[in-house]
Amino acid sequence: EVQLVESGGGLVQPGRSLRLSCRTSGFRFGDYAMSWVRQAPGKGLEYVAFVKSKNSGGTTEYTTSVRGRFSVSRDDSNSIVYLQMNSLKTEDTAVYYCCRDNGGNSRAVEFWGQGTLVTVSS
Amino acid sequence: DIQMTQSPSTLSASVGDRVTISCRASQSVDKWLAWHQQKPGQAPKGLIYTASNLQTGVPLRFSGSGSGTDFTLTISSLQPEDFATYYCQQYSGNSTFGQGTKVEI
């Protein structure tokens, strides 16, 4: 059974940093691309960051609003994906979901974690 | 970025109804289109990828069609557990989602 378990969310002041972690199990982590998708309270889904499998170069991509502030990385030895969030803004407040693609570094999300809430407020 | 527009935003239906949700892309995304279902208070769930392929375990009453810029999600006979919000996701380039369609009673 594929499991994606996020952690690291919480309340943080604007301008500060936070690192989210996603521990995975139930599949060969190294074979899949991973991504982070967020959902602001009462709003829709926004694709935030993407990292290809190491075999495909581990290339990363970001949505425009977080590029230069957020960084996605992966630890294939421990099957964990991270999202480092710097210079946080109030508009970054959202539930952050860790996601696995359906193969081939496609960015099509097949599995979703349960999410972790990040609240940016003074 | 490619913009995804879903219609309608809200859909009222009854159990047993055939339901159709549309998703239009601002430019061609070929077949690189997925659909997701989200129930209140829950994480989304993947339903369909490459426009028409069901994810493992998804009931056969769900189907997807389309290519290029126009796509459709169809539920052939709406069940009580299908009342939810549905999102399309393009992944031709940087991925983006539609704004969602709420299917309500």
Chai-1 contact restraints between the chains, C-beta under 6 A:
chainA,res_idxA,chainB,res_idxB,connection_type,confidence,min_distance_angstrom,max_distance_angstrom,comment,restraint_id
A,G44,B,Q99,contact,1.0,0.0,6.0,A-B,restraint_1
A,G44,B,G100,contact,1.0,0.0,6.0,A-B,restraint_2
A,L45,B,Y87,contact,1.0,0.0,6.0,A-B,restraint_3
A,L45,B,F97,contact,1.0,0.0,6.0,A-B,restraint_4
A,Y47,B,S95,contact,1.0,0.0,6.0,A-B,restraint_5
A,Y97,B,A43,contact,1.0,0.0,6.0,A-B,restraint_6
A,N102,B,Y49,contact,1.0,0.0,6.0,A-B,restraint_7
A,R107,B,Y91,contact,1.0,0.0,6.0,A-B,restraint_8
A,R107,B,S95,contact,1.0,0.0,6.0,A-B,restraint_9
A,A108,B,A34,contact,1.0,0.0,6.0,A-B,restraint_10
A,A108,B,Y49,contact,1.0,0.0,6.0,A-B,restraint_11
A,A108,B,Y91,contact,1.0,0.0,6.0,A-B,restraint_12
A,V109,B,G46,contact,1.0,0.0,6.0,A-B,restraint_13
A,E110,B,G46,contact,1.0,0.0,6.0,A-B,restraint_14
A,E110,B,Q55,contact,1.0,0.0,6.0,A-B,restraint_15
A,W112,B,A43,contact,1.0,0.0,6.0,A-B,restraint_16
A,W112,B,P44,contact,1.0,0.0,6.0,A-B,restraint_17
A,Q114,B,A43,contact,1.0,0.0,6.0,A-B,restraint_18
A,G115,B,A43,contact,1.0,0.0,6.0,A-B,restraint_19
